[in-house]
């Protein structure tokens, strides 16, 4: 999801344009069912992008239509990592481009393409059915495939950056489709060039290079324990997929039942010296060594130690099983949720001297 720069104003009066009405342009479009938090929200205009070919025509029409020129644009996929306002005064572009394709191979990898509008979890399950393992640790992550590279999604010892081969996107800066390769992604922890340059790209397709020489990724302690309990001494890709699904269903609320955006805060990374100082004060501190010598702290543990587990503030609160998840029970607003997030961040900073960063994008 990204907020796009407003288009340039017309160079001649609006009445000089021949207005071509877009048949699927929707006015006062409700976004309440299109964000996983379930926050009541409405867009001034919305349009569905279900094919790449729709983009150039739509953008040309936006410049010609006096209802639309000068309006901001908002790209919305699954709405799983976004906090929406009660009213968005611009044009929402809902990306629903489908497609799952076995796209060939290299010497070491199978190439698989997925359209930005495909459900991520269903896509991962499909890759296993096609005997193309590698993404099983990322099972049951909510959202659409187009959001995966934007957020560089990750879980249970794997980030999608590891197998992402290329991303096809519309570049609003250049006004054309571009193909970005691995050196251009800017991937970091829950970060990418797509987040660093908000408004520049609309992702249409993602290509993965999945290893022919597959090895199980079971280094994450919770996953290893789940597999051991299931008696999977030599786990298959499907066994790992099932274990991840079981863990996530136990720990995380279903957004179709209880509004949430998944993990609301990133796990902060601190230098080794800061981690040692924290351990002296808090011996039970949960941390994980990083390749650069720093340590990733468990944000959920920090929040829980500040007493927020199960907290409620009106229509919003902290989940009673997973303190990284903020929930919305209905009838609330973005301001309530963000106020709770700010309260949590301030408490963690005061107790631990650590700054928490939100994962969702706030519109």
Phi, psi and omega in degrees: 000137178210152175266128185262148179296146176299148177286162181291149176295157180293154181268357175219163185305147184301327183291347179282349181273143170273116187277120175257113183288134178272118188298332182254020174283121184251136182255145182050054186275126179287129177256006185301320179274001182247020169221133190293341175286342181071024179288133178300125184204151180217145177251145177300314175220153175214151177214146181262129177257101183252005177202148178302323185298341181285338189292305182303316180296318180298316182292324176294319179294325181297325179286334182271336187271116182296343176289336192247335186294144181085352181279144172291158179239143179233123177271129182229123175263249180280348180070026184266353183223045186215145173248112186264148174281172179296327179218129175254120191276012184238210181254120176267127179253104181274116184269117182230027184297122182269178172129129174223120189222136168280110195259011179119205183202162168244187179298327186247352189218155169267134179264132181226131178254147176218135176289149185299335183270002179284142175297128186298310183299317179296323178296315179300316179296323178296320179300323178291321178295335178268009183059046177233072184284168178142328184259006188300332179292345182259019179297149173065011170289124184289158176115184182254162185296329180295336179277345185299312179287332179299314183267352190046063185301150180202155178188148171051049173085011182219137168248147183296339179305332184299326185242005181283119184268315180200161177227128174262134185207157169274126179263108182292333178291320181263347179068038181201167174282141178228157177242113181264135178258180189303324183285351184254356186289328184063033184293138172213190180295111183051042185212157180193171176298334180291332174272325182290332178240067184301135178094352183273324189238145167240111184288132178245331181207145178236136177246133178247145172249101185263135191292133173292324178267076184287138171230144182293139177256093186235024183286342180287125191302316183295322178292316179300319180294320179296318179293320178297319180295329179277357179075024181267082180292322176238081190294139172273167175304320181292324178296320178293316177305310182296322180294317179297317179299317181297316180297312183296322180291329177290320191268327192246139179286147177285120182297341176284346179254315181227118184303128177197164179243027183071211179297123185272336181238145173285152172285116185289146177251129183235157175296159182302321181296319179293321178296319178297318179296322179291321178299325179297327180268328185228084185300336181272008181308131179265122182211159181224129181295143178247160184298332182273006180095349177277183180227132175271124180267149178281105183299324179300321178295318180298315181295318181296321180294340177272003172085023184265354184301124179077005181297143175235139174227086182068238183274358182237165180185188178252134183300145185277354176245331181228106187286353174281349186256120171267140187238156177232121185267002177113140177080005182268191181217162181303323182299321179296315182296316182290329176295319177294317178300319179294322178296317179296314181300318181295320181293319179294319179297318182292319185280320188245348183071027183239134178269131175265142177244134180288144174278313183295152174272132179263120180270000000 
